[in-house]
Amino acid sequence: MPAHDPHVVADRTLRGATSRAARDTLVSDCAAAIVQAFANYNAEFRAITRRAPLRFETRDWRASQLDAVQRIELYEQCVNRVVRQMRERLGEQASERALWARIKRRFAELIETFPDREFDKTFFNSITRRIFETAGVDPAVEFIALDLDPLSSIATSIPTRRYVNRGSLELLFEELLAAYRFRTPWLDFDHSVRALTTEVRAQLASLQAPGAPPPDDAPIEVEMIGTVFYQMTRAYLVGRIVLPAELAARRAQAPLLPFVLALANGEHGLLLDAVMLEESSVSVLFSFARSYFHADLANVGEVVVFLKSILPNKPVSELYTVLGRAKQGKTERYRELFRHLQDSSDCFVHAPGEKGLVMICFTLPSFDVVFKVIRDRFAYPKNTFREEVERKYELVFKHDRAGRLVDAQEFKHLEIPRARLSAAVLRELEQHAASAVQVVGDAVLIRHTYIERRLTPLNLYLRNAPRPQVERVVLDYGQCIRDLAVTNIFAGDLLPKNFGVTRHGRVIFYDYDELCRVTDLNFRDVPEARHEEDELRAEPWYYVADNDVFPETFLQFLGFDAGLKELFLTAHGEILTAEWWRTIQRRLRDGEVLEVLPYHRHRVRVFSNA
């Protein structure tokens, strides 16, 4: 039959049309399946989150910890499930970029009206990056938008509860607290109202000019987010005070005062535990070193906009992260970094502090994050290995960080312009991390890295800061060790070089390769010397197993002068005894949850010890 036979042509046209229709259907089905998969993930995420009120009201802190881990693990489980389903559905076509480009376009159409559609896009990216093992970024199959302001598309404001002062602050706060319904009764509701009123009244008075009318007459307005924010053993009511022009002018800032209340559920009922009215204290609460909040939010972006109004210096990436949307926080950090690279010209240099034996650490001086790349080989005396280091970072990701462990975000296949790496950094990466780094034309591909907030290394801080600040930080260093211990974390290496200091003066641990659980260790007293010469030996005269720890030897390695040693011993002497650590072990093994509050007690008014 001739090729130009009209029956043949018609048949081919029909088959082609059928093939195109089938492919169109496949594209639509895959896009819809991914949309539904994220909807299912989000529903399960929120279902876990909605357990938080019950955990708080029943004081079931152990279940709260398990919920936190389950919610963190949920994202990877869902992504892996979708990747597996897509590969099964698409077969050999699963690696066709042209097909995925069409799926991406259809996916974008389906989510166009969604409130938090950036979450959907991040989920889609997680799938395609897993399928293609993308190096750098691939705009054809990923949503990139590096120039996107993540808050610009949020056209609506979060609904808030509004309270206007009509001449009695006490009545205002009575109405405010009563609006939040808990099944647990208040221990002393009137006392909590009076305490709150006293604190706000004092704050307003500090802003007033001499001779101004009493604070109760100040025409303030309080706006509150209706959703309660839960974090371990506390519930937080989050809002802001809108100041009148005359008070805002004296504050020399925006007319918004942070207003966050911490509620405790003690053995005898609910009570106000703390009031936070300063940006610094609220910033610590929403810190990169805290565990994620459990707050059931219909529109997370609206809440981020609200929080930025009272925490203007807090990066959007950290706000998304602390609200539990860790993957979106990672996406926003990537955008923040590459927007900054476009607007700056400085080069990545080695991070301040001593060179690590396990990690190569580098930073951009004009951007306050640190990149950490695991070395190919670890110098003596390190005897760990790459997989163990990665497990330690995974442990921290899922653990209660208690405000003392920096949140490190894991990135894979990250590309950085070669010209932005200093010669010294690039040379060390090529020589000592060759398995993780590859130069590709004008770019450097980093196959695996951790990115975290840059802190001032504690050893440098102790060397350079004024004496009063040094003394305060030494005390907080001891408190950091305590806080980590009660959350079942032992730093392993307590040298100051492994800790950092935040801009708020808090000491944070950030070197995880020797980190371990307190309950896995054997805390021992140093045996008495058999002979006088035993005490003069450089090496111990007694047997030391791998998991043996001798707390009374800690202080001799810290490099403190006599005054700082005395200060540390007075405040924290008990952590230099094995018995203190064994007591903590017993309590942890008995299932007790030991709380670490995110309050700077010298900055935040705490009303109880519930």
Secondary structure per residue as TSV (DSSP state, phi and psi in degrees):
chain	resnum	aa	ss	phi	psi
A	1	M	-	360.0	132.6
A	2	P	-	-62.3	147.1
A	3	A	T	-63.3	-25.8
A	4	H	T	-91.5	7.9
A	5	D	-	-56.5	127.8
A	6	P	H	-59.5	-28.3
A	7	H	H	-69.1	-38.1
A	8	V	H	-66.6	-46.0
A	9	V	H	-60.4	-44.2
A	10	A	H	-63.5	-39.6
A	11	D	H	-64.7	-43.3
A	12	R	H	-64.4	-41.9
A	13	T	H	-61.3	-41.3
A	14	L	H	-64.8	-44.7
A	15	R	H	-63.0	-39.6
A	16	G	H	-64.2	-42.5
A	17	A	H	-64.8	-41.1
A	18	T	H	-63.0	-41.9
A	19	S	H	-63.0	-43.2
A	20	R	H	-64.8	-41.2
A	21	A	H	-63.2	-42.1
A	22	A	H	-63.6	-40.5
A	23	R	H	-68.1	-39.2
A	24	D	H	-61.5	-41.7
A	25	T	H	-64.0	-41.3
A	26	L	H	-61.2	-44.9
A	27	V	H	-59.4	-48.7
A	28	S	H	-64.1	-41.4
A	29	D	H	-64.6	-42.5
A	30	C	H	-65.8	-44.7
A	31	A	H	-61.3	-44.7
A	32	A	H	-65.0	-37.0
A	33	A	H	-64.3	-38.7
A	34	I	H	-70.8	-39.7
A	35	V	H	-58.0	-46.2
A	36	Q	H	-67.3	-36.5
A	37	A	H	-62.5	-42.2
A	38	F	H	-68.7	-37.7
A	39	A	H	-59.5	-40.6
A	40	N	H	-65.2	-43.6
A	41	Y	H	-58.8	-48.0
A	42	N	H	-63.1	-38.7
A	43	A	H	-64.2	-41.4
A	44	E	H	-70.3	-38.2
A	45	F	H	-56.7	-47.6
A	46	R	H	-71.4	-31.5
A	47	A	H	-64.3	-42.2
A	48	I	H	-64.1	-43.3
A	49	T	H	-59.8	-38.0
A	50	R	T	-71.4	-4.7
A	51	R	T	-76.4	-18.1
A	52	A	H	-57.4	-44.1
A	53	P	H	-58.1	-41.8
A	54	L	H	-65.2	-41.8
A	55	R	H	-60.1	-41.7
A	56	F	H	-67.0	-46.3
A	57	E	H	-69.8	-30.3
A	58	T	H	-95.5	0.2
A	59	R	T	57.2	38.6
A	60	D	-	-94.5	75.7
A	61	W	H	-70.5	-31.7
A	62	R	H	-65.3	-43.2
A	63	A	H	-64.3	-33.9
A	64	S	H	-62.5	-40.8
A	65	Q	H	-63.1	-42.5
A	66	L	H	-65.7	-38.1
A	67	D	H	-60.1	-42.3
A	68	A	H	-61.0	-44.5
A	69	V	H	-66.7	-43.7
A	70	Q	H	-59.9	-40.9
A	71	R	H	-69.3	-37.7
A	72	I	H	-64.4	-42.3
A	73	E	H	-72.6	-17.3
A	74	L	H	-61.8	-39.6
A	75	Y	H	-61.9	-51.4
A	76	E	H	-62.6	-37.1
A	77	Q	H	-60.8	-43.6
A	78	C	H	-69.7	-42.0
A	79	V	H	-61.9	-45.9
A	80	N	H	-61.2	-38.1
A	81	R	H	-64.8	-43.6
A	82	V	H	-67.9	-41.6
A	83	V	H	-58.4	-43.9
A	84	R	H	-63.3	-43.3
A	85	Q	H	-65.2	-40.6
A	86	M	H	-65.5	-40.6
A	87	R	H	-65.2	-38.0
A	88	E	H	-68.6	-40.9
A	89	R	H	-71.9	-39.4
A	90	L	H	-92.0	-20.8
A	91	G	G	58.9	-129.0
A	92	E	G	-65.8	-19.9
A	93	Q	G	-79.1	-5.6
A	94	A	G	-60.5	-25.8
A	95	S	G	-104.3	18.0
A	96	E	-	-85.8	111.4
A	97	R	H	-63.7	-37.9
A	98	A	H	-61.9	-39.4
A	99	L	H	-65.4	-44.1
A	100	W	H	-68.7	-29.4
A	101	A	H	-62.8	-38.9
A	102	R	H	-70.1	-40.1
A	103	I	H	-61.2	-40.7
A	104	K	H	-60.4	-46.0
A	105	R	H	-62.0	-43.0
A	106	R	H	-67.3	-39.0
A	107	F	H	-59.1	-44.8
A	108	A	H	-60.4	-38.4
A	109	E	H	-64.7	-39.8
A	110	L	H	-69.2	-29.7
A	111	I	T	-101.9	7.3
A	112	E	T	-53.0	-36.4
A	113	T	T	-99.7	5.0
A	114	F	-	-71.2	143.3
A	115	P	T	-66.9	-44.8
A	116	D	T	-111.0	51.2
A	117	R	H	-65.2	-19.1
A	118	E	H	-62.8	-29.3
A	119	F	H	-64.4	-43.0
A	120	D	H	-61.6	-40.9
A	121	K	H	-65.6	-40.7
A	122	T	H	-62.7	-40.0
A	123	F	H	-61.8	-44.5
A	124	F	H	-60.0	-44.7
A	125	N	H	-59.6	-40.3
A	126	S	H	-59.4	-37.2
A	127	I	H	-70.8	-50.0
A	128	T	H	-68.6	-34.4
A	129	R	H	-66.0	-35.3
A	130	R	H	-69.5	-39.6
A	131	I	H	-71.2	-43.9
A	132	F	H	-96.0	-8.7
A	133	E	T	49.5	52.4
A	134	T	-	-61.1	132.4
A	135	A	S	-95.1	126.0
A	136	G	S	72.7	-130.8
A	137	V	-	-130.9	154.9
A	138	D	-	-131.9	95.5
A	139	P	T	-58.7	-22.9
A	140	A	T	-66.2	-34.4
A	141	V	T	-123.0	10.5
A	142	E	S	-132.4	151.5
A	143	F	-	-88.6	115.3
A	144	I	-	-105.4	-74.5
A	145	A	-	49.3	58.0
A	146	L	T	-61.6	-26.1
A	147	D	T	-89.2	4.5
A	148	L	-	-74.3	129.5
A	149	D	-	-83.3	112.5
A	150	P	T	-62.3	-18.6
A	151	L	T	-98.6	-7.8
A	152	S	T	-68.0	-29.2
A	153	S	T	-86.2	-0.5
A	154	I	-	-89.2	99.9
A	155	A	-	-90.6	-12.8
A	156	T	S	-111.1	157.0
A	157	S	-	-103.5	149.6
A	158	I	-	-65.8	135.1
A	159	P	-	-61.6	131.9
A	160	T	E	-125.6	159.2
A	161	R	E	-90.7	129.7
A	162	R	E	-115.6	133.0
A	163	Y	E	-128.9	125.7
A	164	V	E	-109.2	133.1
A	165	N	-	-72.0	120.8
A	166	R	S	-114.6	31.1
A	167	G	S	110.5	-4.2
A	168	S	-	-143.8	104.1
A	169	L	H	-62.7	-34.3
A	170	E	H	-64.3	-41.5
A	171	L	H	-66.1	-37.4
A	172	L	H	-60.4	-48.0
A	173	F	H	-76.1	-25.5
A	174	E	H	-64.2	-44.7
A	175	E	H	-64.3	-40.6
A	176	L	H	-63.8	-50.8
A	177	L	H	-66.6	-36.0
A	178	A	H	-67.5	-21.8
A	179	A	T	-72.5	-20.3
A	180	Y	S	-92.1	117.8
A	181	R	-	-96.2	120.5
A	182	F	-	-121.6	146.2
A	183	R	S	-75.8	-17.1
A	184	T	S	-82.5	130.5
A	185	P	-	-72.3	154.2
A	186	W	B	-73.7	141.2
A	187	L	S	-68.0	-47.2
A	188	D	-	-153.7	86.5
A	189	F	H	-59.4	-44.6
A	190	D	H	-62.8	-38.7
A	191	H	H	-63.8	-42.1
A	192	S	H	-63.0	-40.4
A	193	V	H	-63.2	-45.0
A	194	R	H	-64.6	-42.1
A	195	A	H	-62.8	-42.8
A	196	L	H	-63.9	-44.0
A	197	T	H	-61.7	-43.4
A	198	T	H	-60.6	-41.9
A	199	E	H	-68.4	-45.2
A	200	V	H	-68.2	-38.8
A	201	R	H	-59.8	-42.8
A	202	A	H	-65.5	-38.8
A	203	Q	H	-65.2	-43.2
A	204	L	H	-66.2	-39.2
A	205	A	H	-62.2	-34.3
A	206	S	H	-68.4	-18.2
A	207	L	H	-95.1	-11.8
A	208	Q	S	-83.4	152.9
A	209	A	-	-77.0	154.4
A	210	P	T	-56.1	136.3
A	211	G	T	83.8	2.3
A	212	A	-	-71.5	157.8
A	213	P	-	-62.0	160.2
A	214	P	-	-56.0	150.2
A	215	P	G	-55.9	-29.3
A	216	D	G	-62.4	-21.1
A	217	D	G	-90.9	-5.1
A	218	A	S	-65.7	129.6
A	219	P	-	-78.6	63.4
A	220	I	-	-87.6	161.2
A	221	E	E	-132.3	137.0
A	222	V	E	-112.0	127.7
A	223	E	E	-114.0	127.3
A	224	M	E	-122.5	139.0
A	225	I	E	-73.7	130.8
A	226	G	S	-69.4	-28.7
A	227	T	S	-74.4	136.9
A	228	V	-	-86.5	138.2
A	229	F	E	-100.0	120.2
A	230	Y	E	-107.4	138.4
A	231	Q	E	-148.7	108.7
A	232	M	T	52.5	-115.2
A	233	T	T	-94.9	11.1
A	234	R	E	-128.6	152.8
A	235	A	E	-114.9	137.5
A	236	Y	E	-120.5	131.9
A	237	L	E	-100.4	122.8
A	238	V	E	-114.0	128.6
A	239	G	E	-161.3	-162.2
A	240	R	E	-152.9	151.0
A	241	I	E	-102.4	125.0
A	242	V	E	-90.2	113.8
A	243	L	-	-86.8	148.6
A	244	P	-	-67.7	162.1
A	245	A	H	-56.1	-40.7
A	246	E	H	-67.2	-34.3
A	247	L	H	-77.7	-38.8
A	248	A	H	-62.0	-37.0
A	249	A	H	-64.8	-37.9
A	250	R	H	-72.7	-22.1
A	251	R	H	-83.8	-17.2
A	252	A	T	59.5	29.5
A	253	Q	S	-139.3	-176.1
A	254	A	-	-58.5	152.8
A	255	P	S	-75.7	35.6
A	256	L	E	-124.6	125.6
A	257	L	E	-108.1	124.6
A	258	P	E	-56.7	144.5
A	259	F	E	-145.4	98.5
A	260	V	E	-129.0	130.8
A	261	L	E	-113.9	131.9
A	262	A	E	-100.6	127.7
A	263	L	E	-111.2	136.5
A	264	A	E	-110.8	146.6
A	265	N	E	-113.1	91.4
A	266	G	E	-81.8	-175.5
A	267	E	T	-63.5	-23.8
A	268	H	T	-113.3	7.4
A	269	G	E	137.3	-177.4
A	270	L	E	-86.8	141.7
A	271	L	E	-156.2	158.0
A	272	L	E	-71.6	127.4
A	273	D	E	-103.8	-35.7
A	274	A	E	-158.7	153.5
A	275	V	E	-122.4	129.2
A	276	M	E	-117.9	118.0
A	277	L	-	-124.2	9.0
A	278	E	S	-121.6	146.1
A	279	E	H	-58.1	-38.8
A	280	S	H	-62.4	-43.4
A	281	S	H	-71.7	-37.9
A	282	V	H	-69.2	-34.5
A	283	S	H	-63.2	-38.3
A	284	V	H	-63.6	-39.8
A	285	L	H	-61.8	-41.9
A	286	F	T	-96.6	40.0
A	287	S	-	-83.9	157.9
A	288	F	T	-68.1	-9.4
A	289	A	T	-102.4	3.4
A	290	R	S	-97.2	158.6
A	291	S	-	-72.0	161.1
A	292	Y	-	-73.5	144.6
A	293	F	-	-71.8	153.0
A	294	H	B	-113.0	98.6
A	295	A	-	-137.6	121.2
A	296	D	-	-80.2	99.8
A	297	L	-	-112.7	123.6
A	298	A	S	-70.2	-35.1
A	299	N	-	-134.6	98.3
A	300	V	H	-66.6	-37.9
A	301	G	H	-57.9	-40.1
A	302	E	H	-62.5	-37.4
A	303	V	H	-69.1	-38.4
A	304	V	H	-62.0	-41.5
A	305	V	H	-59.7	-44.8
A	306	F	H	-61.3	-46.5
A	307	L	H	-65.5	-35.2
A	308	K	H	-63.0	-26.8
A	309	S	H	-68.9	-26.0
A	310	I	H	-108.1	-12.2
A	311	L	-	-128.8	65.9
A	312	P	T	-63.3	-22.8
A	313	N	T	-90.9	-2.8
A	314	K	S	-85.1	123.7
A	315	P	-	-59.9	144.2
A	316	V	H	-57.3	-37.6
A	317	S	H	-58.5	-40.2
A	318	E	H	-72.6	-32.3
A	319	L	H	-68.3	-45.6
A	320	Y	H	-58.9	-41.1
A	321	T	H	-65.5	-48.3
A	322	V	H	-69.9	-18.6
A	323	L	T	-82.7	4.4
A	324	G	T	98.6	-5.8
A	325	R	-	-95.6	69.9
A	326	A	H	-63.2	-38.9
A	327	K	H	-67.5	-37.6
A	328	Q	H	-68.8	-36.4
A	329	G	H	-60.5	-38.7
A	330	K	H	-65.9	-42.4
A	331	T	H	-59.7	-44.2
A	332	E	H	-70.0	-33.6
A	333	R	H	-65.1	-39.8
A	334	Y	H	-60.4	-44.7
A	335	R	H	-64.2	-43.3
A	336	E	H	-59.3	-43.3
A	337	L	H	-62.7	-49.8
A	338	F	H	-78.2	-24.5
A	339	R	H	-65.3	-40.0
A	340	H	H	-67.2	-39.2
A	341	L	H	-60.1	-36.0
A	342	Q	H	-69.7	-27.3
A	343	D	T	-103.2	9.0
A	344	S	-	-136.9	173.5
A	345	S	-	-136.9	-2.9
A	346	D	-	-72.8	164.7
A	347	C	-	-107.0	154.0
A	348	F	B	-66.1	132.1
A	349	V	E	-128.4	169.5
A	350	H	E	-62.0	139.6
A	351	A	-	-67.4	149.5
A	352	P	S	-59.0	150.5
A	353	G	S	110.5	178.6
A	354	E	S	-73.2	146.2
A	355	K	-	-66.2	132.5
A	356	G	-	-79.7	150.0
A	357	L	S	-84.0	-19.4
A	358	V	S	-109.5	-37.0
A	359	M	E	-117.2	146.9
A	360	I	E	-97.2	120.8
A	361	C	E	-114.8	127.0
A	362	F	E	-140.4	159.8
A	363	T	E	-149.3	158.7
A	364	L	E	-96.9	116.7
A	365	P	T	-52.3	-32.6
A	366	S	T	-88.2	3.3
A	367	F	E	-138.6	123.9
A	368	D	E	-87.3	54.2
A	369	V	E	-128.8	160.9
A	370	V	E	-121.3	137.0
A	371	F	E	-98.4	135.5
A	372	K	E	-125.0	122.6
A	373	V	E	-118.1	129.5
A	374	I	E	-71.1	132.9
A	375	R	-	-69.1	155.9
A	376	D	S	-67.9	-38.3
A	377	R	S	-135.5	146.6
A	378	F	-	-105.4	132.1
A	379	A	-	-73.8	155.9
A	380	Y	T	-59.5	139.8
A	381	P	T	-97.6	13.4
A	382	K	-	-66.8	130.9
A	383	N	-	-126.3	21.7
A	384	T	-	-90.8	-175.3
A	385	F	-	-142.5	166.2
A	386	R	H	-52.6	-49.5
A	387	E	H	-60.4	-35.3
A	388	E	H	-68.5	-40.2
A	389	V	H	-61.6	-44.4
A	390	E	H	-62.9	-36.0
A	391	R	H	-65.9	-35.0
A	392	K	H	-65.2	-41.8
A	393	Y	H	-66.6	-35.6
A	394	E	H	-65.6	-38.9
A	395	L	H	-60.0	-46.6
A	396	V	H	-63.8	-38.7
A	397	F	H	-58.0	-36.8
A	398	K	H	-96.8	-5.9
A	399	H	S	-92.5	159.8
A	400	D	-	-69.4	110.4
A	401	R	-	-80.1	-13.3
A	402	A	T	55.1	20.8
A	403	G	T	75.3	10.7
A	404	R	T	-126.3	0.1
A	405	L	B	-124.6	126.3
A	406	V	-	-71.3	141.2
A	407	D	-	-83.2	107.9
A	408	A	-	-96.7	124.9
A	409	Q	E	-94.7	131.4
A	410	E	E	-89.9	127.2
A	411	F	E	-121.0	142.5
A	412	K	E	-125.3	144.1
A	413	H	E	55.6	50.9
A	414	L	E	-93.3	132.8
A	415	E	E	-106.7	134.4
A	416	I	E	-126.9	137.6
A	417	P	E	-56.3	129.6
A	418	R	G	-58.1	-36.9
A	419	A	G	-66.0	-16.5
A	420	R	G	-91.8	-2.7
A	421	L	B	-97.1	128.6
A	422	S	-	-63.2	156.9
A	423	A	H	-58.8	-38.7
A	424	A	H	-66.5	-41.8
A	425	V	H	-67.4	-46.7
A	426	L	H	-61.7	-40.4
A	427	R	H	-62.8	-44.9
A	428	E	H	-66.8	-39.0
A	429	L	H	-61.9	-44.4
A	430	E	H	-68.6	-34.2
A	431	Q	H	-84.5	-33.4
A	432	H	H	-121.9	0.6
A	433	A	-	-142.5	40.5
A	434	A	T	-62.1	-29.0
A	435	S	T	-70.8	-19.6
A	436	A	T	-108.3	-5.8
A	437	V	E	-132.1	139.7
A	438	Q	E	-145.8	130.6
A	439	V	E	-84.9	122.6
A	440	V	E	-125.0	95.8
A	441	G	T	63.1	-122.4
A	442	D	T	-90.1	8.1
A	443	A	E	-122.7	157.6
A	444	V	E	-114.2	119.3
A	445	L	E	-91.3	121.2
A	446	I	E	-106.6	110.4
A	447	R	E	-70.0	-29.2
A	448	H	E	-154.2	127.9
A	449	T	E	-154.5	158.2
A	450	Y	E	-111.2	138.7
A	451	I	E	-120.7	130.7
A	452	E	E	-145.6	165.9
A	453	R	E	-63.5	140.5
A	454	R	-	-80.5	130.9
A	455	L	-	-119.1	165.1
A	456	T	E	-83.3	117.9
A	457	P	E	-52.9	135.4
A	458	L	H	-59.8	-38.3
A	459	N	H	-64.1	-36.0
A	460	L	H	-71.8	-37.7
A	461	Y	H	-62.1	-44.5
A	462	L	H	-64.5	-28.1
A	463	R	H	-79.8	-31.8
A	464	N	H	-113.0	-21.0
A	465	A	S	-78.8	156.9
A	466	P	-	-59.8	151.3
A	467	R	H	-55.0	-44.7
A	468	P	H	-58.9	-38.6
A	469	Q	H	-70.3	-37.6
A	470	V	H	-60.3	-45.4
A	471	E	H	-63.5	-41.6
A	472	R	H	-64.5	-39.7
A	473	V	H	-72.1	-34.3
A	474	V	H	-61.7	-40.7
A	475	L	H	-63.5	-40.7
A	476	D	H	-71.9	-28.7
A	477	Y	H	-60.3	-45.6
A	478	G	H	-62.2	-40.3
A	479	Q	H	-66.1	-34.1
A	480	C	H	-61.0	-44.8
A	481	I	H	-61.3	-41.9
A	482	R	H	-62.0	-48.5
A	483	D	H	-61.1	-41.2
A	484	L	H	-64.4	-41.0
A	485	A	H	-60.9	-44.6
A	486	V	H	-72.9	-12.1
A	487	T	T	-100.6	16.2
A	488	N	T	70.5	36.7
A	489	I	-	-125.5	128.7
A	490	F	B	-115.2	128.1
A	491	A	-	-64.8	-24.5
A	492	G	S	87.0	-66.1
A	493	D	-	-111.6	109.2
A	494	L	-	-90.4	8.1
A	495	L	-	-59.4	140.1
A	496	P	G	-54.9	-26.5
A	497	K	G	-65.1	-16.3
A	498	N	G	-93.8	3.5
A	499	F	E	-120.2	156.9
A	500	G	E	-130.5	166.2
A	501	V	E	-119.6	128.9
A	502	T	-	-81.0	173.2
A	503	R	T	-67.6	-16.1
A	504	H	T	-93.4	4.6
A	505	G	S	82.2	15.6
A	506	R	-	-90.9	141.7
A	507	V	E	-91.5	129.4
A	508	I	E	-127.0	140.5
A	509	F	E	-91.0	136.0
A	510	Y	-	-138.7	8.0
A	511	D	-	-113.4	102.7
A	512	Y	-	-99.3	0.3
A	513	D	T	-68.0	-22.4
A	514	E	T	-110.7	6.9
A	515	L	-	-63.3	143.4
A	516	C	B	-154.8	170.6
A	517	R	-	-80.5	139.2
A	518	V	G	-57.2	-39.3
A	519	T	G	-71.1	-8.8
A	520	D	G	-93.9	-1.0
A	521	L	S	-108.4	164.0
A	522	N	E	-117.1	102.1
A	523	F	E	-86.6	120.6
A	524	R	-	-122.0	152.5
A	525	D	-	-82.7	146.4
A	526	V	-	-69.2	124.5
A	527	P	-	-61.6	152.6
A	528	E	-	-66.3	143.6
A	529	A	-	-66.9	140.1
A	530	R	S	-77.8	-36.0
A	531	H	S	-137.0	159.2
A	532	E	G	-60.7	-35.4
A	533	E	G	-70.7	-18.3
A	534	D	G	-59.0	-39.8
A	535	E	G	-71.3	-14.3
A	536	L	G	-93.1	-6.8
A	537	R	-	-73.8	148.0
A	538	A	S	-73.4	-32.8
A	539	E	S	-102.5	152.2
A	540	P	-	-60.0	145.6
A	541	W	S	-90.7	5.4
A	542	Y	S	-124.9	159.5
A	543	Y	-	-72.1	137.5
A	544	V	-	-127.1	116.0
A	545	A	-	-81.9	168.3
A	546	D	T	-60.3	-34.1
A	547	N	T	-101.8	14.1
A	548	D	E	-80.2	137.1
A	549	V	E	-132.5	136.1
A	550	F	-	-118.5	90.7
A	551	P	G	-58.2	-30.6
A	552	E	G	-69.1	-9.2
A	553	T	G	-94.5	-5.3
A	554	F	G	-55.6	-48.4
A	555	L	G	-63.8	-30.6
A	556	Q	G	-69.4	-14.2
A	557	F	G	-102.0	-1.5
A	558	L	S	-87.9	-14.2
A	559	G	-	75.1	21.0
A	560	F	-	-77.2	145.2
A	561	D	-	-76.6	176.4
A	562	A	H	-59.1	-40.7
A	563	G	H	-65.3	-42.0
A	564	L	H	-70.5	-34.3
A	565	K	H	-62.3	-44.5
A	566	E	H	-63.7	-42.0
A	567	L	H	-60.7	-45.8
A	568	F	H	-65.1	-43.9
A	569	L	H	-62.8	-40.3
A	570	T	H	-63.6	-42.2
A	571	A	H	-86.8	-33.8
A	572	H	H	-133.0	25.2
A	573	G	G	-56.4	-32.3
A	574	E	G	-67.8	-24.6
A	575	I	G	-75.8	-3.5
A	576	L	G	-94.8	13.7
A	577	T	S	-117.4	140.9
A	578	A	H	-65.5	-32.2
A	579	E	H	-64.0	-37.4
A	580	W	H	-60.0	-44.5
A	581	W	H	-68.0	-37.3
A	582	R	H	-67.1	-34.1
A	583	T	H	-64.8	-43.7
A	584	I	H	-60.8	-42.6
A	585	Q	H	-57.5	-46.6
A	586	R	H	-61.0	-42.5
A	587	R	H	-66.2	-40.4
A	588	L	H	-66.8	-42.3
A	589	R	H	-67.3	-25.8
A	590	D	T	-79.2	-0.8
A	591	G	T	88.7	7.5
A	592	E	-	-72.5	137.1
A	593	V	-	-99.6	114.0
A	594	L	-	-96.6	119.9
A	595	E	-	-84.6	149.2
A	596	V	-	-127.0	113.5
A	597	L	-	-86.5	146.2
A	598	P	-	-87.8	35.3
A	599	Y	-	-106.3	132.4
A	600	H	-	-77.8	103.3
A	601	R	T	-66.0	-19.9
A	602	H	T	-87.3	-4.0
A	603	R	T	-118.6	-22.4
A	604	V	S	-115.8	135.4
A	605	R	E	-74.6	117.9
A	606	V	E	-109.9	129.1
A	607	F	-	-100.7	-14.1
A	608	S	-	-150.2	173.2
A	609	N	-	-123.1	36.5
A	610	A	-	-63.0	360.0
